[in-house]
Amino acid sequence: MVYQYKTHGTCSRAIEIEMDDDHTVRRVAFDGGCNGNTKGIAALVKDMKAEEVIDRLENIRCGFKPTSCPDQLAKALKEITAKG
């Protein structure tokens, strides 16, 4: 299933996430943000379980911002997995 998540507090505006029913992340695409970094994040989390991605990326900050693109991905995955 494909999910859309509107980000908050980052340069990226949204994240599109494709995830299987068993919470395996199949594809991630950021809208905006630092192109190389967001493509790198997407490549690294491909085929990982959402729970592992959350454990690794949650609470990462970008400079003095209270969040980051990786943290926003973790928040998106927490929201998605909580729904079912």
PyMOL CGO cylinders between C-alpha atoms (Angstrom):
from pymol import cmd
from pymol.cgo import CYLINDER

trace = [
    CYLINDER, 0.00, 0.00, 0.00, 1.17, 3.55, -0.73, 0.3, 1, 1, 1, 1, 1, 1,
    CYLINDER, 1.17, 3.55, -0.73, 0.93, 6.20, 1.97, 0.3, 1, 1, 1, 1, 1, 1,
    CYLINDER, 0.93, 6.20, 1.97, 1.38, 9.98, 1.83, 0.3, 1, 1, 1, 1, 1, 1,
    CYLINDER, 1.38, 9.98, 1.83, 2.73, 11.87, 4.84, 0.3, 1, 1, 1, 1, 1, 1,
    CYLINDER, 2.73, 11.87, 4.84, 2.92, 15.68, 5.08, 0.3, 1, 1, 1, 1, 1, 1,
    CYLINDER, 2.92, 15.68, 5.08, 6.12, 16.59, 6.87, 0.3, 1, 1, 1, 1, 1, 1,
    CYLINDER, 6.12, 16.59, 6.87, 6.49, 19.32, 9.51, 0.3, 1, 1, 1, 1, 1, 1,
    CYLINDER, 6.49, 19.32, 9.51, 9.55, 21.41, 10.36, 0.3, 1, 1, 1, 1, 1, 1,
    CYLINDER, 9.55, 21.41, 10.36, 11.79, 20.20, 7.52, 0.3, 1, 1, 1, 1, 1, 1,
    CYLINDER, 11.79, 20.20, 7.52, 12.80, 21.30, 4.04, 0.3, 1, 1, 1, 1, 1, 1,
    CYLINDER, 12.80, 21.30, 4.04, 10.97, 18.31, 2.58, 0.3, 1, 1, 1, 1, 1, 1,
    CYLINDER, 10.97, 18.31, 2.58, 7.25, 18.86, 2.12, 0.3, 1, 1, 1, 1, 1, 1,
    CYLINDER, 7.25, 18.86, 2.12, 5.97, 15.29, 2.05, 0.3, 1, 1, 1, 1, 1, 1,
    CYLINDER, 5.97, 15.29, 2.05, 7.01, 11.65, 2.02, 0.3, 1, 1, 1, 1, 1, 1,
    CYLINDER, 7.01, 11.65, 2.02, 5.49, 8.90, -0.11, 0.3, 1, 1, 1, 1, 1, 1,
    CYLINDER, 5.49, 8.90, -0.11, 5.93, 5.46, 1.43, 0.3, 1, 1, 1, 1, 1, 1,
    CYLINDER, 5.93, 5.46, 1.43, 5.12, 2.09, -0.11, 0.3, 1, 1, 1, 1, 1, 1,
    CYLINDER, 5.12, 2.09, -0.11, 4.85, -0.61, 2.54, 0.3, 1, 1, 1, 1, 1, 1,
    CYLINDER, 4.85, -0.61, 2.54, 3.68, -4.22, 2.63, 0.3, 1, 1, 1, 1, 1, 1,
    CYLINDER, 3.68, -4.22, 2.63, 1.10, -5.53, 5.10, 0.3, 1, 1, 1, 1, 1, 1,
    CYLINDER, 1.10, -5.53, 5.10, 3.93, -7.07, 7.17, 0.3, 1, 1, 1, 1, 1, 1,
    CYLINDER, 3.93, -7.07, 7.17, 5.42, -3.56, 7.60, 0.3, 1, 1, 1, 1, 1, 1,
    CYLINDER, 5.42, -3.56, 7.60, 8.27, -4.06, 5.13, 0.3, 1, 1, 1, 1, 1, 1,
    CYLINDER, 8.27, -4.06, 5.13, 9.20, -0.73, 3.55, 0.3, 1, 1, 1, 1, 1, 1,
    CYLINDER, 9.20, -0.73, 3.55, 9.39, -1.19, -0.22, 0.3, 1, 1, 1, 1, 1, 1,
    CYLINDER, 9.39, -1.19, -0.22, 9.89, 2.39, -1.42, 0.3, 1, 1, 1, 1, 1, 1,
    CYLINDER, 9.89, 2.39, -1.42, 10.33, 5.87, 0.03, 0.3, 1, 1, 1, 1, 1, 1,
    CYLINDER, 10.33, 5.87, 0.03, 10.30, 9.13, -1.93, 0.3, 1, 1, 1, 1, 1, 1,
    CYLINDER, 10.30, 9.13, -1.93, 10.71, 12.58, -0.37, 0.3, 1, 1, 1, 1, 1, 1,
    CYLINDER, 10.71, 12.58, -0.37, 9.18, 15.67, -1.95, 0.3, 1, 1, 1, 1, 1, 1,
    CYLINDER, 9.18, 15.67, -1.95, 11.82, 18.34, -1.43, 0.3, 1, 1, 1, 1, 1, 1,
    CYLINDER, 11.82, 18.34, -1.43, 14.63, 18.29, 1.07, 0.3, 1, 1, 1, 1, 1, 1,
    CYLINDER, 14.63, 18.29, 1.07, 18.33, 17.72, 0.41, 0.3, 1, 1, 1, 1, 1, 1,
    CYLINDER, 18.33, 17.72, 0.41, 18.21, 15.61, -2.73, 0.3, 1, 1, 1, 1, 1, 1,
    CYLINDER, 18.21, 15.61, -2.73, 21.24, 13.41, -2.07, 0.3, 1, 1, 1, 1, 1, 1,
    CYLINDER, 21.24, 13.41, -2.07, 20.44, 12.88, 1.60, 0.3, 1, 1, 1, 1, 1, 1,
    CYLINDER, 20.44, 12.88, 1.60, 16.80, 11.98, 1.04, 0.3, 1, 1, 1, 1, 1, 1,
    CYLINDER, 16.80, 11.98, 1.04, 17.72, 9.58, -1.80, 0.3, 1, 1, 1, 1, 1, 1,
    CYLINDER, 17.72, 9.58, -1.80, 20.31, 8.03, 0.50, 0.3, 1, 1, 1, 1, 1, 1,
    CYLINDER, 20.31, 8.03, 0.50, 17.79, 7.57, 3.30, 0.3, 1, 1, 1, 1, 1, 1,
    CYLINDER, 17.79, 7.57, 3.30, 15.32, 6.02, 0.85, 0.3, 1, 1, 1, 1, 1, 1,
    CYLINDER, 15.32, 6.02, 0.85, 17.94, 3.57, -0.44, 0.3, 1, 1, 1, 1, 1, 1,
    CYLINDER, 17.94, 3.57, -0.44, 19.05, 2.56, 3.05, 0.3, 1, 1, 1, 1, 1, 1,
    CYLINDER, 19.05, 2.56, 3.05, 15.56, 1.81, 4.40, 0.3, 1, 1, 1, 1, 1, 1,
    CYLINDER, 15.56, 1.81, 4.40, 14.37, -0.15, 1.35, 0.3, 1, 1, 1, 1, 1, 1,
    CYLINDER, 14.37, -0.15, 1.35, 13.27, -3.68, 2.36, 0.3, 1, 1, 1, 1, 1, 1,
    CYLINDER, 13.27, -3.68, 2.36, 13.65, -2.92, 6.09, 0.3, 1, 1, 1, 1, 1, 1,
    CYLINDER, 13.65, -2.92, 6.09, 10.88, -3.48, 8.61, 0.3, 1, 1, 1, 1, 1, 1,
    CYLINDER, 10.88, -3.48, 8.61, 9.20, -0.24, 9.64, 0.3, 1, 1, 1, 1, 1, 1,
    CYLINDER, 9.20, -0.24, 9.64, 9.94, -0.91, 13.31, 0.3, 1, 1, 1, 1, 1, 1,
    CYLINDER, 9.94, -0.91, 13.31, 13.70, -1.09, 12.62, 0.3, 1, 1, 1, 1, 1, 1,
    CYLINDER, 13.70, -1.09, 12.62, 13.58, 2.12, 10.58, 0.3, 1, 1, 1, 1, 1, 1,
    CYLINDER, 13.58, 2.12, 10.58, 11.76, 3.84, 13.45, 0.3, 1, 1, 1, 1, 1, 1,
    CYLINDER, 11.76, 3.84, 13.45, 14.35, 2.58, 15.99, 0.3, 1, 1, 1, 1, 1, 1,
    CYLINDER, 14.35, 2.58, 15.99, 17.23, 3.88, 13.87, 0.3, 1, 1, 1, 1, 1, 1,
    CYLINDER, 17.23, 3.88, 13.87, 15.85, 7.24, 12.69, 0.3, 1, 1, 1, 1, 1, 1,
    CYLINDER, 15.85, 7.24, 12.69, 13.55, 8.52, 15.44, 0.3, 1, 1, 1, 1, 1, 1,
    CYLINDER, 13.55, 8.52, 15.44, 14.71, 11.72, 17.18, 0.3, 1, 1, 1, 1, 1, 1,
    CYLINDER, 14.71, 11.72, 17.18, 17.47, 12.58, 14.71, 0.3, 1, 1, 1, 1, 1, 1,
    CYLINDER, 17.47, 12.58, 14.71, 17.72, 16.36, 14.51, 0.3, 1, 1, 1, 1, 1, 1,
    CYLINDER, 17.72, 16.36, 14.51, 18.82, 18.61, 11.66, 0.3, 1, 1, 1, 1, 1, 1,
    CYLINDER, 18.82, 18.61, 11.66, 21.06, 21.31, 13.10, 0.3, 1, 1, 1, 1, 1, 1,
    CYLINDER, 21.06, 21.31, 13.10, 19.06, 23.28, 15.64, 0.3, 1, 1, 1, 1, 1, 1,
    CYLINDER, 19.06, 23.28, 15.64, 15.69, 22.09, 14.33, 0.3, 1, 1, 1, 1, 1, 1,
    CYLINDER, 15.69, 22.09, 14.33, 13.75, 19.77, 16.64, 0.3, 1, 1, 1, 1, 1, 1,
    CYLINDER, 13.75, 19.77, 16.64, 13.27, 17.27, 13.78, 0.3, 1, 1, 1, 1, 1, 1,
    CYLINDER, 13.27, 17.27, 13.78, 14.79, 16.13, 10.48, 0.3, 1, 1, 1, 1, 1, 1,
    CYLINDER, 14.79, 16.13, 10.48, 13.81, 14.27, 7.31, 0.3, 1, 1, 1, 1, 1, 1,
    CYLINDER, 13.81, 14.27, 7.31, 14.83, 10.92, 8.89, 0.3, 1, 1, 1, 1, 1, 1,
    CYLINDER, 14.83, 10.92, 8.89, 12.84, 11.77, 12.02, 0.3, 1, 1, 1, 1, 1, 1,
    CYLINDER, 12.84, 11.77, 12.02, 9.83, 12.71, 9.91, 0.3, 1, 1, 1, 1, 1, 1,
    CYLINDER, 9.83, 12.71, 9.91, 10.07, 9.34, 8.14, 0.3, 1, 1, 1, 1, 1, 1,
    CYLINDER, 10.07, 9.34, 8.14, 10.08, 7.62, 11.54, 0.3, 1, 1, 1, 1, 1, 1,
    CYLINDER, 10.08, 7.62, 11.54, 7.02, 9.64, 12.60, 0.3, 1, 1, 1, 1, 1, 1,
    CYLINDER, 7.02, 9.64, 12.60, 5.24, 8.71, 9.36, 0.3, 1, 1, 1, 1, 1, 1,
    CYLINDER, 5.24, 8.71, 9.36, 5.99, 5.02, 9.85, 0.3, 1, 1, 1, 1, 1, 1,
    CYLINDER, 5.99, 5.02, 9.85, 4.82, 5.14, 13.48, 0.3, 1, 1, 1, 1, 1, 1,
    CYLINDER, 4.82, 5.14, 13.48, 1.54, 6.70, 12.35, 0.3, 1, 1, 1, 1, 1, 1,
    CYLINDER, 1.54, 6.70, 12.35, 1.07, 4.14, 9.57, 0.3, 1, 1, 1, 1, 1, 1,
    CYLINDER, 1.07, 4.14, 9.57, 1.90, 1.10, 11.70, 0.3, 1, 1, 1, 1, 1, 1,
    CYLINDER, 1.90, 1.10, 11.70, -0.36, 2.29, 14.53, 0.3, 1, 1, 1, 1, 1, 1,
    CYLINDER, -0.36, 2.29, 14.53, -3.31, 2.18, 12.14, 0.3, 1, 1, 1, 1, 1, 1,
    CYLINDER, -3.31, 2.18, 12.14, -2.88, -1.50, 11.48, 0.3, 1, 1, 1, 1, 1, 1,
]
cmd.load_cgo(trace, "trace")
